Amino acid sequence: MAEKKQEGKTHIGFKIFIILLLGIILFFLNEENQIKFIQFINGNLFANLEPIIEKSISIGEDIEKVFIHGGSIVLWKDNKLIKLDFDGNKQWERDFIFDNTGISVGEKYIYVFEKPSGIIHFLDTNGETAHRVDLETPIVNIVEKDKNVLVHIIKGNKEGISTLDMEGNTIDEFLIGDKNILTYDINEDNFTYIISSLKLDKNEITSEVQVFKKGNELLLEKEIKDEMILYTNFIDKDKVLIMTDGSLYMLKEKEILWEKEFQLIKDIYVDGSKIYILYGNTIETISIDGETQEKISFTEEYKKILPFNGYLIVYGDEYILGLKKEEELFKYKSEEPILKIIEELDKLILIHEDKIELMKFEKKA
C-alpha cells in the first residue's frame, strides 16, 4: 500500500514537471518573450560591467558615412564603398560613377542611387548588385522597412512615396501635391502608410500628417500649425505618434488623444508600451496613455538615444551613459568628439572624425 502511495506521488510529481516544462516551451515559442528574456539577462549582466575600448581603426579624413551591414563596417567616401572587418582589414571596395549619389543601408541591402535619374542599385553583403532599378524620376531618399523599400520621389512639382518589394518591383505609389515630405513609414501590416509634409504659405508654416491604405485610400489627415514634424510612428493598429520641434502628439483617427510640450527636443525612441524622449538635459519616459513614468536629468549634454541589450544609452559629443530605469549603469568620457554610435551585438561602435573605436564591456573588479 505504501509503495502504491509512493508511486502515485511520483506520477503526480512527473506530471507537474511535464506541465511546467510545456509551459516554459510555450513561453519561449513566443518571439516577444524570447526578446524580453534576452534583454533581462543582458540588462542584469551589463549592470556589473564597465566599458573598455578594445580596438581603434583608422578610417582617414572626410569619410561621408559609416554604417554596419552584414556584420562588417562600411565606409562611404567620394562615390566609393569600402567594406572592412572588425580588425580593420579591407574586404572589398566598389566605385560608382553617379551624378549626385545617395546611399541608404537596410537590413538586407545597401542602396546606392543616383538622385537626378532615379537609378538604384540593391547591393548584397559582397557589394554585388542583386537588383538594378530605374524609376526614371528624381529620388530624395530611400528607407528599407521590413519587406518594403520606401523611395521618396519627385514627379514634376509633386513629391511622393514609391513602394518597392525586395526585388525592386513597384507595388504602390502616392503623390501628395505642392508640399515637402518630412517623414514617412509603413505599418507592420504592410498595408498602411503614414506621410508627414510641410507647406509654406507666406509667413506661416503648416505641417500635415496623412495616413493612407494601399490603393490611395485616405484614412486620416491632420494639420499642425507653426510646428515642424520630425518623427512619425504607428502605435498599435489605430494610433499615430507624432513628434514636432516642440510637442508630442498621440492621434487616433482625427482625434488628439493627448499632447505634451517640450523645450529643445533632441531625440525619441519607442519601445513597445513606452516612449522615451530626450530634450534639454532630461530624458523622460512616457506611457502610451501620455503619463510620465520616469524623468532623469543630467549635468552633461546628450543628443541621441540608442537601445542596447535591454537598456538605453544616451550620448553626446563627449559622454556615453548607460541607463536602466533610473539607475546609471555606466558612464564613459571620450577623448575625442563622438559623431555617432552604432550598436552591433554586444559591442558599441564609436564613430569619430578619422577613426572608429570598438567598445566592449568587462566585469568590474
N, C-alpha and C positions, 0 to 999 in steps of 0.2 A: 504493500500500500504506500509506504514511504517512497519507494522507487518510482511509483506512478506519479505521486505529487511532484517529486523532483523533476521527472520527465516533463510534466505539464509546465512547470516553471521555466524549464529550458526552452520549450516550444514558444512560450509567451515572450521570453527574452529575445529569441531569434526573430520572432515576428516584429517586435518593436525595432530591432536593429535593421531589418529589411525595410520597414516603413520609413525610418529615419534616413536610410541610405537613398531610397527612392525620392524622398523629399529634397535631399541635397542635390541629387542628379537633376531633378526637375528645376530646382532653383538656378543651377548653373547652365541649364539649357537656354535660359533667357539671356540674350546678349547684353541687355542693360544691366542685369545682375552681375554678369561677369565683369563688366567695366567698373561697376561700383566696388566689387570685391578687390580688384586690382588697385583701384585708387585708394581704398582703405589701407591695403598692405603698404603701398608706396608712400602714402601720407605718413604712416607711423614709422616706416623705415627712414625716410628722409628727415624726420624730426631729430634724429641723432647723428646727422651727417654735416660736414662742412664743405663749402665749395673750394675746389682746387683747380687751377689752370694746368691741364696735363700736356697741352701741346699748343704751339703757336706756329701758324702757317703764313708766310709772306705771300701777298697777292698783288703787290705792286700798287701804283697810284692810279687814280682816275677810273677805278672799276665802277661801272654804272649800276650793276645789280649783282647781288649774291643771294642764292637760294639753295635749298636742299631738294634733290629729286633722285629717287631710286637709291637712297642710302649713300649718296655722294654729294660733293659740293660742286655747284655750277656757277661759273662766273660769266658775266656779260660785259663786253667792252668793245667799242669800235666795230660793231656788226660781227663780232666773233663770240662764239660759245666755247668755253673751256670747262671740262669736267675733271675734277680732282678726287682722289680718295682721301680718307681722313688722315693719311700720312703726308698729304701734300703732293703725291705723285700724279702726274697728268695721265688720264685715261684716254681722252680723245679731245679734239677740238674741231670746230667747223665754222667756216666763214659764210656770210650771207651778203650778196650784192643786192641790197634793197635800198630804196629811197625812203627815208624816214621810217625806220624799223621800230616795231613794238614787240614786246616779249611778255609772256604770262606763263606761270607754272601751275599745273594742276596735279592731282594725284597720279593720273595715268600718263599724261603727255606734257611736254613743253611746247608752247605755242609761239612760234615766231611768225610775225605777219608784217606785210608792207602796208602801212596805213593808207596811203592815197589810192592804191589799186584794189585792195581787198583780198590779196593773196595770203593764204595761211598755210604754214607747214605744221603738221602734227608730228612732233619728234618723240621717238621712244627713248628708253634709257641708254641706248647706244648712240644716240644722236642721229639716227637714220629717220628719214621721212616715212612715217607709216601711212599718212594721208596728206594729199595736197588739195586745197580748196581755193577756188577763185570766186568770191562773192560779187565781183565787178562793181563794188561800191566802197567808198572810204570807211575805214574802221577806226574807232576811237580806242577800244579796249576789248579784252576777252576774259571771261571768267568761266572756269570749269566747276560745275556743281552737280554732284552725284554722277548721273549718266548723261548730263546735258552740257553743251558748250554754249554759253550765252555770249553773243557778239554784239557789242554796242556799235551801231552803224549810222551812217548819214546818207540819206537819199534826197537829193535836191536841197530844199530848205527844211527838211524834216529829219528828226533823229528817231531812232527806234532800236529794237532788240530783235536780232535774228537768232533763233534757237537751232542748233545743230545736234545731231546724235554723235556718238563717239567715232563714227566712220566719216563724219563731215557732211552728211546729208542734211539739207534744210528741212525742218519739221514744223516750224512756225515762225511768224514774223509780226511785230507790232510797230506801227509808226505813231508818234504822238503829237505831231504838229510843230508849231513855232515855239518850242521850248527846249531847254538844255537838260539832258538827262543827268541826274546826280548819282542815284543808286539804283540797283536792280537785283532781283533774286527770284528763285523759283522754289515753291513749297516742296515738301517731301513727297507729295502725291504726284510730282512731275506733271502737274496739270494746271497749277495756279501760279500766276506771276505777280510780282509787285514791282512797280517802277515809280521812282520819285523824280521830279523835274523842277526846274526853276524858270520863272518867267519874269523878265524885267520890263517894267512899264513906267517910263519917266522916272520919278523919284521913289517908286515903290517896287519892292521885290515880293514875289508870291511863290511859295513852294507848294507843290501839289503831289499827292500820293494817289496812284491808281492801281487797282487790283483787277487783273483780267483772268479769265479762263481761256484755255487754248481755243482758238477759233474767234478770238477778239471779242468775247462776251465781257462787258464791263460789269464788275461786281461792286466796286467801291471807288469813290472819288472824293477826296478831301483836300481843301486848300488851307494853308497855314500862312498867314500874313507876316511879313517882316522878319522871317526866320529862314535859315538855310538848312535843309535836311542833309545830315551827314551819314545816317545809318538807318536801314530798314530791315525788319526781320519778321518772319511769321512765327507766332506763338500759338501753340496748339493748332487746331484746324481753322479756327474762326476769328483769331485775333491778330493784330498787326502792331508791332512795337516800332516807334519812330523816335530817333534822336536828332534834334536840331542843334544849332550852335548855342542854344540857351535853355532847352527844355527836353523833357522826356514825356512821350505820349503813348497810351495804350488805347487802341481803337478796336471796336467790334462793329462790323458793318459801318455805318456812318456816325456812330456814337463814340464820343471820347469817354472811355471808362474812368480814366484818371490821367492827371498830368502833374509833373513836378518841374520846377525851375531850378537851374544850376548856374553857377558862375564859372567861367573858364573850363568848359568841358574838354577833356583830352582824349578819353577812350572809353569803350564799352565792351563788355563780354557777357554773353548769355549762356547759362549752363542749366538746362532743364527748367526748374522752377525758380531759379534765382537770376537776378540781373545785377551785374557789378558795373558801377560807373565811377570813373576816375575824373575828378575835377579839382581845380586848385591844388591844394596839398592834402586831399582827402579821397579815400575810396569808400564807397557806400554800397551796401548790399540791400537790394530791394526785392520783395516778393512779386510774383506775377500780379497780385492784387494791389500793388503800389505801396505796400507798407515797408518802412525802413526796418531792417532786421539787425544790421551792424553798421558801424561807421568808425573808420580808423583815420586819424590824421598823422601826417609825417612832418619831420623837420627838414628832410631833404626833398629835392624836386624829382618827381616821377612823371613819366609821359605816356607809358604804354602798359597794358595788361597782357599777360601771357599765361594761359593754363599749362600746368606741367605736373604730370604724375599725381593727380588728385588734389593739388593745391594751386594757389595763384602766385605768380611772380609779377611784381611791378618793377619797372626800370626806367631810368632816365639817362642823361648823358654820362653820369658818373657812378650812380649806385644801382645795385640789384638787391631786391628784398623779396624773400620767400615768406608767404603768409598762409596760415591755415586757421580759418575763422579769425579771431582777434589775436592769435598767437604769432609772434615773429619767429620763424624757423631759422633763418639765417640772413645776414646782410653782408654784401660784398662791395668794396670800393675799387673801381677800375682805375688803373694808372693812366689810361688813355680814353678819350671820348668814345662812348658807345653809340654807334649809328643804328644798330638793330640787333635783336636777339632772336634766334630760331631754336625751337625745341626739336630734338632728334633723339627718340627713345629715352635713355636715361642720362643724356647729356644736353648741355646748352651750348649753342654756337654763338659766340660773341663776334659781331662784325665791327671792325674798326676801319679807319681811313685806308690803311695799307696792309692790314693783316687780319687773320681770323684766329680766334682763340677757342679751344675746346675746353669746356668746363665740366669736370666730373665731380662726384661727391664721395667723400670718405668718412668713415666713422670717426666721431670725436674721441679723443684720447680720454 
